[in-house]
Amino acid sequence: MAETQHPSTETTATALPPFEVLFTRYEKGIFNLIYRMVGDFEDATDLTSQTFLHALRAYDRFRGEAQAYTWLYRIAVNLCKNHFRKRDREARVEVISLDAPVIADGEEMERDIVDFSHAPERMIEGHDLQECIQQAIMGLSADLRTVILLRDVQGLSYQEVAQITNCSVEAVKSRIFRARGHLRKVLGPQLRPQDADETPTTPSDPARRTT
């Protein structure tokens, strides 16, 4: 079920609403998207602020060719991409063999690799399931993660997702198909029978920090 409700029509550039209206209406949805994209609360808070700062600076040039919320989502997605590039540049490259032992206190130990497909029943209820879903989403590539969140969590149309990601509708559908397939493969054994045909992409909202 989509978390963010979007109006079917929105004021065009001839009568743009005050920017504060857009912030109040879409700040939560933008934060939730970014949080699930980057998987870190502090980074998501910072990127959400950057999104609305960029939008505010460009708002007088917004002509209403697209809906305001798709315009905001596009800014957010582009900032996330820049964040990933910066993180990749700064990260130290370390190749780890999953078969190699872990050295702890001078002793060798087998590497513990999470395998959700064999998780015990107690680990797939409530909050634990939501954490598994979020980790599965983070296991997707950035491109697949973006489209599945925009479509299945934010509730945007294929056309809107295509506009935000600057892809064709066909490319968007292909990526969503691949993303759903991956999530079902990873999480399928943990889903209740009635959920098997649904895309498991709706972990609960992260709590926002009040200032």
C-alpha positions as CSV (number, residue, x, y, z in Angstrom):
1,M,0.0,0.0,0.0
2,A,1.3,3.4,-0.9
3,E,2.2,5.6,2.0
4,T,2.0,9.0,0.4
5,Q,-1.2,10.4,-1.0
6,H,-0.7,12.7,-4.1
7,P,-3.4,15.0,-5.4
8,S,-4.7,14.2,-8.9
9,T,-4.3,17.8,-9.9
10,E,-2.1,20.5,-8.5
11,T,-1.8,24.2,-8.9
12,T,0.1,25.1,-12.0
13,A,2.8,27.8,-12.4
14,T,0.1,30.4,-13.0
15,A,-0.8,30.3,-9.3
16,L,2.0,28.5,-7.4
17,P,1.2,27.8,-3.8
18,P,3.5,29.2,-1.1
19,F,6.6,27.0,-0.8
20,E,5.7,26.3,2.9
21,V,2.6,24.4,1.6
22,L,4.7,22.1,-0.5
23,F,7.1,21.5,2.5
24,T,4.2,20.6,4.8
25,R,2.5,18.4,2.3
26,Y,5.6,16.4,1.1
27,E,8.3,16.6,3.7
28,K,7.4,13.3,5.3
29,G,7.2,11.4,2.0
30,I,10.5,12.8,0.8
31,F,12.2,11.9,4.1
32,N,10.8,8.3,4.0
33,L,11.9,7.8,0.4
34,I,15.4,9.1,1.2
35,Y,15.7,7.1,4.4
36,R,14.9,3.9,2.6
37,M,17.3,4.8,-0.2
38,V,20.3,5.5,2.0
39,G,19.4,3.4,5.1
40,D,20.8,6.0,7.6
41,F,18.7,8.4,9.7
42,E,21.3,11.2,9.9
43,D,22.1,11.1,6.2
44,A,18.3,11.0,5.4
45,T,17.7,14.0,7.6
46,D,20.5,15.9,5.9
47,L,19.5,15.0,2.4
48,T,15.9,15.9,3.1
49,S,17.0,19.3,4.2
50,Q,19.1,19.6,1.0
51,T,16.2,18.6,-1.1
52,F,14.0,21.4,0.1
53,L,16.8,23.9,0.1
54,H,17.5,23.1,-3.6
55,A,13.8,23.3,-4.3
56,L,13.4,26.6,-2.5
57,R,16.2,28.2,-4.4
58,A,14.7,27.0,-7.8
59,Y,11.1,27.5,-6.9
60,D,10.8,30.9,-8.7
61,R,11.9,29.1,-11.9
62,F,9.5,26.2,-11.6
63,R,7.1,26.4,-14.5
64,G,4.7,23.6,-13.6
65,E,5.7,21.3,-16.5
66,A,5.5,18.5,-14.0
67,Q,3.6,18.0,-10.8
68,A,5.4,19.7,-7.9
69,Y,5.8,16.4,-6.0
70,T,7.4,14.7,-9.0
71,W,9.8,17.7,-9.2
72,L,10.6,17.3,-5.5
73,Y,11.1,13.6,-5.9
74,R,13.5,14.1,-8.8
75,I,15.6,16.5,-6.7
76,A,15.7,14.0,-3.9
77,V,16.6,11.0,-6.1
78,N,19.4,13.0,-7.8
79,L,20.8,14.1,-4.4
80,C,20.8,10.4,-3.3
81,K,22.7,9.5,-6.4
82,N,25.3,12.2,-5.6
83,H,25.4,10.9,-2.1
84,F,26.2,7.3,-3.3
85,R,28.9,8.6,-5.6
86,K,30.5,10.6,-2.8
87,R,30.3,7.6,-0.4
88,D,31.8,5.3,-3.0
89,R,34.7,7.7,-3.6
90,E,35.4,8.1,0.1
91,A,35.0,4.4,1.1
92,R,38.1,2.4,1.3
93,V,38.0,-0.5,-1.1
94,E,38.3,-3.8,0.8
95,V,37.6,-7.1,-0.9
96,I,36.4,-9.8,1.5
97,S,36.0,-13.4,0.7
98,L,32.8,-14.8,2.3
99,D,34.6,-18.1,2.7
100,A,37.5,-16.5,4.6
101,P,37.5,-16.9,8.4
102,V,37.1,-13.9,10.8
103,I,39.9,-13.3,13.2
104,A,38.6,-12.4,16.7
105,D,40.8,-12.4,19.8
106,G,43.5,-14.1,17.9
107,E,41.3,-17.0,17.0
108,E,39.7,-18.0,13.7
109,M,35.9,-18.0,13.5
110,E,33.5,-18.8,10.6
111,R,32.0,-15.7,9.0
112,D,28.3,-15.3,10.0
113,I,26.3,-14.5,6.8
114,V,22.7,-13.5,7.2
115,D,20.3,-15.7,5.3
116,F,16.7,-14.5,5.6
117,S,15.3,-17.5,3.8
118,H,16.0,-19.8,6.8
119,A,15.0,-17.3,9.5
120,P,13.2,-18.8,12.5
121,E,9.5,-17.9,12.8
122,R,10.1,-15.6,15.7
123,M,12.3,-13.4,13.5
124,I,9.6,-12.7,10.9
125,E,7.0,-11.1,13.0
126,G,6.2,-7.4,13.4
127,H,9.3,-5.2,13.8
128,D,11.7,-8.0,12.9
129,L,9.9,-8.5,9.5
130,Q,10.1,-4.8,8.8
131,E,13.8,-4.8,9.5
132,C,14.2,-7.8,7.1
133,I,12.2,-6.0,4.4
134,Q,14.4,-2.8,4.8
135,Q,17.6,-4.9,4.6
136,A,16.3,-6.7,1.5
137,I,15.5,-3.3,-0.1
138,M,19.0,-2.1,0.7
139,G,20.3,-5.2,-1.0
140,L,19.0,-3.9,-4.3
141,S,21.1,-1.8,-6.6
142,A,20.4,2.0,-6.3
143,D,18.5,2.0,-9.6
144,L,16.2,-0.9,-8.6
145,R,15.8,0.5,-5.1
146,T,14.7,3.8,-6.5
147,V,11.9,2.6,-8.8
148,I,10.5,0.0,-6.3
149,L,10.2,2.7,-3.6
150,L,8.7,5.3,-5.9
151,R,6.2,2.8,-7.3
152,D,5.3,0.5,-4.5
153,V,5.9,2.6,-1.4
154,Q,5.3,6.1,-2.6
155,G,2.5,5.0,-4.9
156,L,3.5,6.9,-8.0
157,S,2.5,5.9,-11.5
158,Y,4.9,4.3,-14.0
159,Q,4.9,7.6,-16.0
160,E,5.7,9.6,-12.9
161,V,8.5,7.2,-11.9
162,A,9.9,7.5,-15.5
163,Q,9.9,11.3,-15.3
164,I,11.7,11.3,-11.9
165,T,14.3,8.8,-13.0
166,N,14.7,10.1,-16.5
167,C,14.0,6.6,-17.9
168,S,11.4,5.3,-20.4
169,V,8.3,3.7,-19.0
170,E,9.4,0.3,-20.4
171,A,12.7,0.6,-18.5
172,V,10.9,1.5,-15.3
173,K,8.6,-1.6,-15.7
174,S,11.6,-3.8,-16.3
175,R,13.4,-2.6,-13.3
176,I,10.4,-2.9,-11.1
177,F,9.9,-6.5,-12.3
178,R,13.5,-7.3,-11.4
179,A,13.3,-5.6,-8.0
180,R,10.1,-7.4,-7.1
181,G,11.6,-10.7,-8.2
182,H,14.6,-10.2,-6.0
183,L,12.5,-9.2,-3.0
184,R,10.2,-12.2,-3.4
185,K,13.2,-14.5,-3.7
186,V,14.8,-13.1,-0.5
187,L,11.7,-12.7,1.6
188,G,9.3,-15.3,0.1
189,P,9.8,-18.0,2.7
190,Q,9.0,-15.5,5.4
191,L,5.7,-14.1,4.1
192,R,2.3,-15.4,5.1
193,P,0.5,-17.2,2.3
194,Q,-1.9,-14.3,1.8
195,D,1.0,-11.9,1.3
196,A,2.9,-14.0,-1.2
197,D,1.6,-12.2,-4.2
198,E,2.2,-8.7,-2.8
199,T,5.3,-6.7,-3.0
200,P,6.8,-6.6,0.5
201,T,8.1,-3.0,0.4
202,T,6.3,-1.2,3.2
203,P,8.4,-1.2,6.4
204,S,7.1,1.2,9.1
205,D,8.0,4.8,9.0
206,P,11.3,5.7,10.8
207,A,10.6,8.1,13.7
208,R,11.6,11.7,12.9
209,R,13.7,13.5,15.4
210,T,12.1,16.7,16.7
211,T,14.2,19.8,16.9
